[in-house]
Amino acid sequence: MSKGKVVGVNIKNESLFEITASQKSLKQLPLGSVLKIDNLSNVIEEVLGVLDDATIDEKISLALFDKKRIFLAKKRKRKQKVMEIMLKKVITPSVLI
């Protein structure tokens, strides 16, 4: 691999590899970009975010185990329902006898 070339690093074993994309397009990505790359073709499948992103650890973990973002959507819906239930309890007036 030549100097100044953008390459990928496998998260599991830290090996370096060339990415099947133009160097020009790779250099336009922000520094610290995290990409999901097909292991057989070295083609970028998805840009997960950047290392400074607060949720990047979760995105990496889900990508490593091939989980979809549906999990995140379900988690958000469940959290929203819990908040609605808690809000109803706060707003519902209590009757004292």
N, C-alpha and C positions, 0 to 999 in steps of 0.2 A: 504494500500500500504506500502510495506516495505522500509526501509531506504536503499539508494544506488541504487534503481531501477529507470530505465529511464521510464518516463511517458509522456503522451501528455497533452497539455493544450488547451482547446477549445478557439479560439480567440474571439468568440462572447460572451461567458458567463464566461470565465476563469475557467471552471470546469476541474478538473484533471481526467484522465482516463488511463487505461492500454492499451498499443498498442499491437496488435496481431503480434508480431515479437520477435525473440529471443533477450534476453538482450545482448548477445555477439555482434550481428549485430548492435543493437541500440547504443552500446557504441563505435562502430567504426565510427559512424557519427561525424562530427565536432561539437563542442559546439556551440549552437545557430542555429542548423539546423531547417529549416522550412519545414514541411511535409504536404502534402494534404492527409487526412485520411478519409476513408469511415465511416460515422457516425453510420451505422448499424453494421458493422462487425469489426470496429477498425483496418482495414487492411490498410497499407500504399499504396496509389495510386501513389504518385509522390513526389519526393524531389524537392521542389521549390528553395532551395538555403540556404544561411545562413543570419543571421541578419545583418552582415557587408556588404552584397551586396547592391550596390547603387540602384538596380532595384527591390529589394525585396518587397517594398510597392506596386508597380504596380502588381507584380505577386500575392501577397496576395489578393489584391482587385479583380483581375480577377478570382482567384480561389474561392473566397467567393460568387461571383455571377455566378459561373460555366461558365465563358467565356473561350474560347479557345485561344491559342496563335496565331491563325489565325489573330486576331485583331492586334497583334504586328507586324506580317509579313506585313499586309496591310498598317500599319502605316509607316513601313520602306520603302515600295515600293513608297508610296505617297511622302515621304520626299526625296527619291532618284530622283523622277521625277521633283520635285520642284528645286532641286539642278541642274539637267541637264538643265532645262529651264533657270535658272539664269546664268549658265555657258555659254549657247548659246548667251545670251544677252551681256555678257561681251566680248566674243570672236568675235561675228559678227561685222565687221567693219561698221562704220557709214559713209554715203556719204554726204558730205557737198556741197551745190550748191551755 
